[in-house]
Amino acid sequence: MRYTADCVLTQYVILPLTFVSWRSMLTLYDIILAADEDALKADIISACIGLGLCSICFAVEVPLAKVENRRFSSFNLVEN
């Protein structure tokens, strides 16, 4: 039951909130910083920023997980 509740929470709450926050951030960039530029150039810049930030998040995911595993392994919260 906990697994099902976790999946439902992730699918219907966390993922939509993530999409909304990314979309809002890129829309604010378009409105504030790229207001005077043409639409195609603003779209390309927004796509590059979004892909760049996602790449950074994916790149730091494994190192941060290793740091957290070492940090919390003494508490037996994380299985090795």
C-alpha positions as CSV (number, residue, x, y, z in Angstrom):
1,M,0.0,0.0,0.0
2,R,2.8,2.4,0.8
3,Y,4.4,1.8,-2.6
4,T,1.1,2.5,-4.4
5,A,0.6,5.7,-2.4
6,D,4.1,6.8,-3.1
7,C,3.6,6.2,-6.9
8,V,0.3,8.1,-6.9
9,L,1.8,11.0,-5.0
10,T,4.8,11.2,-7.3
11,Q,2.7,10.8,-10.5
12,Y,-0.1,13.2,-9.7
13,V,1.4,15.8,-7.3
14,I,5.2,16.0,-7.6
15,L,5.6,15.7,-11.4
16,P,2.9,18.3,-12.3
17,L,4.4,20.7,-9.7
18,T,7.9,20.2,-11.3
19,F,6.6,20.8,-14.8
20,V,4.8,24.0,-13.6
21,S,7.8,25.3,-11.8
22,W,10.1,24.7,-14.9
23,R,7.6,26.2,-17.3
24,S,7.0,29.2,-15.0
25,M,10.7,29.9,-14.7
26,L,11.3,29.8,-18.5
27,T,8.2,31.9,-19.1
28,L,9.4,34.5,-16.6
29,Y,12.8,34.5,-18.5
30,D,11.0,35.1,-21.7
31,I,9.0,38.0,-20.3
32,I,11.7,39.7,-18.3
33,L,15.0,39.1,-20.1
34,A,14.1,38.4,-23.7
35,A,11.2,40.8,-24.2
36,D,13.0,42.8,-26.9
37,E,14.3,39.8,-28.8
38,D,12.5,37.9,-31.6
39,A,10.4,34.9,-30.6
40,L,12.6,32.2,-32.2
41,K,15.7,33.5,-30.6
42,A,14.0,33.6,-27.2
43,D,12.7,30.1,-27.6
44,I,16.1,28.7,-28.5
45,I,17.7,30.5,-25.5
46,S,15.0,29.1,-23.2
47,A,15.5,25.6,-24.5
48,C,19.3,25.9,-24.0
49,I,18.8,27.1,-20.4
50,G,16.3,24.4,-19.6
51,L,18.4,21.6,-21.1
52,G,21.5,23.0,-19.4
53,L,19.9,23.1,-16.0
54,C,18.5,19.6,-16.5
55,S,22.0,18.4,-17.5
56,I,23.5,19.9,-14.4
57,C,20.8,18.3,-12.2
58,F,21.5,14.9,-13.7
59,A,25.3,15.4,-13.5
60,V,25.2,16.1,-9.7
61,E,22.6,13.4,-8.9
62,V,25.1,10.5,-8.4
63,P,27.8,12.4,-6.5
64,L,25.2,13.8,-4.1
65,A,23.7,10.4,-3.6
66,K,27.1,9.0,-2.7
67,V,27.7,11.8,-0.2
68,E,24.3,11.3,1.4
69,N,24.9,7.5,1.6
70,R,28.2,8.0,3.4
71,R,26.6,10.7,5.7
72,F,23.6,8.6,6.7
73,S,25.0,5.1,6.6
74,S,25.9,5.3,10.3
75,F,22.2,5.8,11.1
76,N,21.2,2.7,9.1
77,L,18.7,4.8,7.2
78,V,20.2,3.8,3.8
79,E,20.7,0.3,2.7
80,N,24.2,-0.4,1.2
